[in-house]
Amino acid sequence: MKTKQPAKKKRTEKIGFLLIGTLLYSLYISLLLSPNDIGSGGIMGITLIAQELFHTPIGLTQLVLNIPLFLLGFRFLRKRFMFLSGIIVLVSSFLIDWIPTQIVPESLNDPLVASIFAGLVSGLAMALIFFGGASTGGLDILGKFFYARFHNWPLPRIFLMQDLVIYILVWFVFDLKHVMYALIMSFVRAKALQTVYSFYSASKQCIIICEKADEINEVITKELGRGVTILDARGGYSKRTKKMVYVVVQNNEILKLQEIVSSVESNAFVTFSEIHTVFGNYKEHSYSF
């Protein structure tokens, strides 16, 4: 029976991601995007257009526009994902309209710097929210929908394509500069999102040549909640029989895995290498040969 410790740690980690991500997302819109004459793609671009034409509150408009998309999302996407995304939209919609009442938004008087910084903050915010198992709603739901079914479509590229459609509308309502700065922000956001994704959640395959395979397997299962594959191995030079432990982990788990192996068998031979695609449930399955 697997310990509940890894699962509890993961839940706590995801809650932290959602809280920080939602706060950063709300700050990015209320204090960076709106005061600095920067356009945007997705639902937020439509929200900015509505504010310009009808002077509607950004947060409230975001909430209203998300309702039909969530009705669509509940038919095709996981209910837990949609539930968490709904909470993110509700909380962020409130914060977006509430934060300016507490902190007066001020223009940086440099749209280029504002665009770059807004891209970094929004990219980090969206990555954290995705790691927490949710989204910021809007066209992100469609992006998540396409990503769930076409894994060969990178998530940042999907968002960029969706944004381009909205940019045309922003051009008509505002001007070309709004679109140009929005493109810069969107490019920086896509790169920031991709970088954080690769740093945190990209998978690595690990091969451990050791003598205490069962002990290492037990600790990995307990501490990381990962299954392993154990095979017989024989040294080509020493002719000694050993075990080879194969396990797939995420980038953020590499240091912990190194500590586990060192604590059980300090002389074990360990290698890590990149993985481009993973199929199957590599968290649960373990085999011995």
Secondary structure, 3 states (H helix, E strand, C coil): CCCCHHHHHHHHHHHHHHHHHHHHHHHHHHHHHHHHCCCCCHHHHHHHHHHHHHCCCHHHHHHHHHHHHHHHHHHHCCHHHHHHHHHHHHHHHHHHHHHHHHCCCCCCCCHHHHHHHHHHHHHHHHHHHHHCCCCCCCHHHHHHHHHHHCCCCCHHHHHHHHHHHHHHHHHHHCCHHHHHHHHHHHHHHHHHHHHHHHHHHCEEEEEEEECCHHHHHHHHHHHCCCCCEEEEEECCCCCCEEEEEEEEEEHHHHHHHHHHHHHHCCCCEEEEEECCCCCCCCCCCCEEC
